[in-house]
């Protein structure tokens, strides 16, 4: 799987998409965060039984005891909510795709994509990746190898970096998208790691702007992923 990256062309593509989608993508991400927070709140409300019980839990020792007694429930809640969040966030690709041929883009384009046939494939991928990385990390953490578990989780996320854009862009199947993602990463692992690391770093800079700024910088992660994939896929197809 040979390919070369034209950095100037890639940068121009990324900047064009950033100018077109930052506001609608940021608004959509804000809505996803609201849904995510609501799910966590409802989940903990179910575990505690009432809002008053949550507010009373202020002592660190009480919190530690609660976590120890509800470890499985908390892990299950976190896995479910995280899976939902990643699935919903993938809708940003819908806004990005629409921006290629229309300036009339909005939050509705994200929902249209995640509730499509491709969206169902992406949901399956997100579930599998979250369960696999979560179980491995949890098992190694219990065995006393927390750092190894974290590293394996990062590796899984890294190798599957291009699965979702492959599904949404080329309508590929899950297995084909996985092979393509792993192939792209394995061809130039150092370069891909540099791109991914810098993208995540830049996308998280928004936290410094009173936290809420992340809704405007987080779309960069999806923009770079989409741009990189389409840039490379065009060469592979030819």
C-alpha positions in Angstrom: 0.0 0.0 0.0 2.3 2.8 -1.3 1.4 6.4 -1.0 3.0 9.8 -0.6 1.7 12.8 1.2 1.7 16.2 -0.5 1.9 18.4 2.6 1.0 21.6 0.8 -2.1 20.1 -0.9 -3.1 18.4 2.4 -2.7 21.6 4.4 -4.8 23.5 1.8 -7.6 20.9 2.0 -7.6 21.0 5.9 -7.7 24.8 6.0 -10.6 24.9 3.5 -12.6 22.4 5.5 -11.8 24.2 8.8 -13.1 27.5 7.4 -16.3 25.9 6.2 -17.3 23.6 9.1 -15.8 24.9 12.4 -19.0 26.7 13.5 -21.6 24.0 12.6 -19.3 21.2 13.8 -18.6 23.0 17.0 -22.3 23.4 17.6 -22.9 19.7 17.0 -20.1 18.7 19.3 -21.6 21.0 22.0 -24.9 19.1 21.6 -23.1 15.8 21.9 -21.5 16.9 25.1 -24.9 17.9 26.5 -26.2 14.4 25.7 -23.1 12.8 27.1 -23.4 14.8 30.4 -27.1 14.0 30.6 -26.4 10.3 30.2 -23.7 10.3 32.9 -26.0 12.3 35.2 -28.9 9.8 34.7 -26.6 6.9 35.2 -25.2 8.1 38.5 -28.7 9.2 39.5 -29.8 5.5 39.0 -26.8 4.3 41.1 -27.3 6.8 43.9 -31.1 6.8 43.9 -31.6 10.5 44.3 -29.9 13.9 43.7 -29.6 14.5 47.4 -27.5 11.3 47.8 -25.1 12.5 45.1 -24.7 15.9 46.8 -24.1 14.4 50.2 -21.2 12.4 48.8 -18.4 14.9 49.5 -16.1 13.0 51.8 -13.1 11.5 49.8 -13.4 8.3 51.8 -17.1 7.9 51.1 -16.4 8.4 47.4 -13.6 5.8 47.5 -15.9 3.3 49.2 -18.7 4.0 46.7 -16.4 3.4 43.8 -15.1 0.1 45.3 -18.7 -1.1 45.9 -19.9 -0.1 42.4 -16.8 -0.7 40.2 -18.6 -2.9 37.7 -21.6 -0.6 37.4 -19.4 2.4 36.9 -17.3 0.7 34.3 -20.4 -0.5 32.5 -21.9 3.0 32.6 -18.7 4.6 31.4 -18.4 2.1 28.5 -22.0 2.6 27.4 -21.8 6.4 27.5 -18.3 6.6 25.9 -19.5 4.3 23.1 -22.5 6.6 22.5 -20.4 9.7 22.6 -17.9 8.4 20.0 -20.7 7.2 17.8 -22.4 10.6 17.9 -19.2 12.5 17.4 -18.6 10.5 14.2 -21.5 12.6 12.8 -19.0 15.4 12.3 -17.9 13.5 9.1 -21.4 14.2 7.7 -20.9 17.9 8.1 -17.4 17.6 6.5 -18.6 15.6 3.6 -21.5 18.0 2.9 -19.1 20.9 2.9 -17.3 19.5 -0.2 -20.3 20.3 -2.5 -22.5 22.7 -0.6 -22.2 25.7 1.7 -25.6 25.0 3.2 -24.4 22.7 6.0 -25.6 22.2 9.5 -26.2 19.9 12.4 -28.8 18.0 10.5 -26.1 16.6 8.1 -24.4 14.9 11.1 -27.6 13.2 12.2 -28.4 12.2 8.6 -25.1 10.4 8.4 -25.1 8.5 11.7 -28.6 7.3 11.1 -27.7 5.9 7.7 -26.6 2.4 6.7 -23.0 3.5 7.1 -23.8 4.8 10.5 -24.9 1.4 11.7 -21.6 0.0 10.5 -19.8 2.7 12.4 -21.8 1.9 15.6 -20.7 -1.7 15.4 -17.1 -0.6 15.0 -17.2 1.8 17.9 -18.8 -0.9 20.1 -16.2 -3.5 19.2 -13.2 -1.1 19.6 -14.5 0.3 23.0 -15.2 -3.2 24.3 -11.9 -4.7 23.1 -9.7 -1.8 24.4 -11.8 -1.5 27.6 -11.6 -5.3 28.5 -7.9 -5.5 27.8 -7.1 -2.4 29.8 -9.3 -3.6 32.7 -7.8 -7.1 32.7 -4.2 -5.7 32.7 -5.0 -3.1 35.3 -6.2 -5.8 37.7 -3.1 -7.8 36.9 -0.9 -4.8 37.8 0.0 -3.8 34.3 -2.0 -0.6 34.0 0.6 1.1 31.8 0.7 -1.8 29.4 -3.1 -1.8 29.2 -3.1 1.9 28.4 -0.4 1.4 25.7 -2.5 -1.4 24.1 -5.6 0.7 24.2 -3.7 3.5 22.4 -2.4 1.1 19.8 -5.9 -0.2 19.0 -7.1 3.4 18.6 -4.1 4.2 16.4 -4.5 1.2 14.1 -8.3 1.8 13.7 -7.9 5.6 13.1 -9.1 5.4 9.5 -11.9 2.9 9.8 -14.7 5.4 10.3 -13.7 7.8 7.5 -13.3 4.7 5.2 -16.8 3.6 6.0 -18.4 7.0 5.6 -16.4 8.1 2.6 -16.1 4.9 0.5 -19.1 3.0 2.0 -16.7 0.1 2.7 -17.5 -2.9 4.8 -16.1 -3.2 8.3 -13.5 -5.8 7.5 -12.3 -4.0 4.4 -12.1 -0.7 6.3 -10.1 -2.3 9.1 -7.6 -3.8 6.7 -7.3 -0.5 4.9 -6.8 1.4 8.1 -4.2 -0.9 9.4 -2.4 -1.0 6.0 -2.3 2.8 5.9 -0.9 3.1 9.4 1.6 0.3 8.9 3.0 1.8 5.7 4.2 4.9 7.5 3.7 4.4 11.2 6.1 7.2 12.3 4.5 9.8 10.1 1.0 8.7 10.9 1.7 8.8 14.7 3.1 12.4 14.3 -0.1 13.5 12.5 -2.4 11.8 15.0 -0.4 13.1 18.0 -0.2 16.7 16.8 -3.9 16.6 15.8 -5.1 15.4 19.2 -2.8 17.9 20.9 -4.1 20.8 18.9 -7.7 19.6 19.2 -7.4 19.6 23.0 -6.0 23.1 23.2 -9.5 24.4 23.4 -9.6 23.2 27.1 -7.3 26.1 27.9 -9.9 28.6 26.7 -12.2 28.2 29.7 -12.9 24.5 28.7 -15.8 25.4 26.4 -13.3 26.3 23.6 -12.8 22.6 23.0 -16.1 22.5 21.0 -14.3 24.7 18.3 -11.0 22.8 18.3 -12.1 19.2 18.7 -13.5 19.1 15.1 -9.9 19.4 13.9 -9.4 15.7 14.8 -12.1 14.7 12.4 -11.1 17.2 9.7 -7.5 15.9 9.7 -8.6 12.2 9.8 -11.0 12.8 6.8 -8.5 14.9 4.9 -5.6 12.4 5.4 -7.8 9.4 4.4 -9.2 11.0 1.2 -5.7 12.3 0.3 -4.2 8.8 0.7 -7.3 6.8 -0.7 -7.1 8.7 -4.0 -3.6 7.4 -4.6 -4.4 3.9 -3.5 -7.4 3.7 -5.9 -5.2 4.8 -8.8 
